[in-house]
Amino acid sequence: MDKRYICAWLISDLPLTQLAEELVTIGETLAKEALTINSRFFPYYEPFRMQLLHESNLIYQQWLPRQLKGIAQYCYLNLSRKIKIIQKPEPNEILGFSQISDRTVSYQQYAKQIFLCFKTLIESKQIKIPDDRQLIMVADKWLDSIRTGLADLEDQFAFVINSLFYNIDLMNQAQTQQAVFNAIENPGTLKQNLSVLRQSQWGQIK
């Protein structure tokens, strides 16, 4: 690859050659589990994707450690510049049912867009909730934009940024809801529609 950076720190008893082979197998398995992941960019190539995979599937906490076969600890740097650790379960630990959730798969499909929204909000200093909740909050809002019926990428981006920047539920206010509906009918117009509302009567719809 033309971009070189540290993806993670691993603790493993496997010889290096065997570990290298195991990492390829792990990546291929993850790509099959989450079919939206481009197999050229396995999650551990991109710490952001791994964070998204890790934090969005906590309802099944043992799923990810189970995938990292041969790895005792997997440590990566998250977007808040904190070390996150994925720990191999103890042999005597009771493991219940676990799987990858549909929501987690969807997040991987839109990982690039979610990252750009997150980056925009962080740079604007508008996210003021605890670091560990920030990414999933942005990811959830991105899925909300799709569920409303918005198909245009710029409209989806405008939906997320305006919702979180101004802390407003766009679908719970008549004016902003209509702006979203208009954008569904006329793709690419949501940013402008919301801009007009902000200039004229934003104070009334907060």
N, C-alpha and C positions, 0 to 999 in steps of 0.2 A: 504494500500500500504506500501511497505517496505521503500520507500524513502519519507521523510517528508521535506517540504519546503514551504515557503510562495508563493502562486501562484498569489494572487491579493489582493487588498483592495477594498471592496465593500461599497457603500452607498445605502441603501434601506429602505423603510418604512415597508417592510414586517416583520412579526414576524420571529424569527430565524428558527423555525420548518418549516414554510411555505417557507422561502427562501431556505432552504436546499432541499426541494422537488422541488422547481422551478429550482434550479441549475441542478438537474438531468434531468428535462424535457428539459431545454435549451441545455444541452450537447447532449441528444438524437436527438434533432432537428438539431443541427449543424452536427452531424454525418450522418444524413440522407441527408442533403443538400450537404455535401461534402462526397460522398460515400467512398472516399479513406481514410477517417479518421477512425482509429481503435476506435471503440466505448468504449473500455476499457481506452482509453487515450483521454478524451475530451479535447478540446483546452485549457480550463482554468486550467487543470492539469499541463500543460507545458507552461510557459510564452513564450517560443520560438515559439511554435505553434500558440499561440494567436497573437504574433507580426506578424508572417507570414500571418495569416488570416486577421489581421487588415490592415497592410500596403499594401498588394497586391490587395486589393479590394476597393481602394480609389475612383475609377471611380464611384462606387455605395456607397457613403459614409454613407448612412443611413441604408444600409442592416444590418450591424453588430449591431448597437444600437437597431434596431428593434427586433433582436433575443434575446437580453438580457432583457427580460420582467421582470418587477418588480425591476430592478436595475437602480438607478438614475445616478450613476457613477461607472465605472469599471476601476480601476487603476492597471497597472502592470509594472514591471521593465523590460525594453528591454535589448538587448544585449550590448548596449552602457552604461548601468547602468543609464538610464534616465527613469523617471516616464512618462508613456504614459497614457492618459485618454480617455476613451470612454464615451461620454456624452449622456444621454438620450435626445432626441429632445424635445423642448418646445411644449406644447399642441397646440399652434397656429402656429407652424412652418409648412410651406407647404412641404409635402413630395412627391417627385416625384417617378418615377419607380425605383426600386432597386432590385438587385439580386446578387447572388454569381457568379463571373466570372469563365469561364472555366480555365483561367490561375491560379486563386486562388485554384481551386480544384486540379490542377496538382501539385502545390507547396506542398499541404498537402500530396500528394502521395509520394513525394520525400523529405519530411521534414528532415529526418535523414541524408540523403546524403548532402543536402544543408547546414545543420548545420555543418557537418564535414568539408566541403569546406570552409565555412565562418571562422570556428575556425582556420584552417590551415593558411589561408591568414592573419588573424588578428595577429596570433602569429609570422608570418614572417614579420609583419609590412609593407606589400605591398599594403594594401588598404589605399589610401590617399584622398578619396573623402568624402564629408560630411556624418556623421554617419547615418542619416536617409535614405540615398540611398544605403548604403553598402549591406544590406541583399537582397534587391530586385535585385541588380546588379548580385549578386552571383546566385540567384534563376533563373533569366532570362538566364544566361549563362549555367546553368544545363539543362534547357529545350532545349537550342540550341544544346547541345551535343547529346541529344536524337533525335532531328530533323535531324541531319546530318546522322543518321543511326547507330550510335554507340550503341551497345546493352550490351557490357561488362561493369560492374560496375567500374573496374579499369581504363578502357579507358575513361569512362565518367568523372571520377575524374581527370585524367591526362589532359583531354581537358579543364576543367574549371580552374584548377590550373595554367596550362601553359598560357592560354589565359589571365588571370588576373594578374598573377605574372609578366609576361614579357610584358603585355599590347600589345598583338599582336592578330590580327584576323587570326586565323589558316586557315580559309576557303578562305582567300583573298590573300594567297601567295602560289605559285605553289608547293614549297617543303613541306610546312606543310600540305597543302591540300592533297597531295599525301600520306603523313604519315597517315592522318586520313582515307583515302580510304583504305590503306593497313590494318589498324587496323579493319576496317569493315569486310574485307575479312578474316583477321586472328586475331580474338578477343584476347585481352590481350597484344597487342604489342605496343600500342600507346606511352606509357611512354618511352620505349626503343627507338622507332623510333625518337621521339622528342629529346631524349638525344643525339643520334648520330648526329642529325642536329645541335644541340647547340655546340657540340664539333668541328664540321667541318666548318659550314658556317652560324652560327646563326646571325652574324653581317650583312649578306647579305639579310636576310629575315625579319628584323625588319620593 
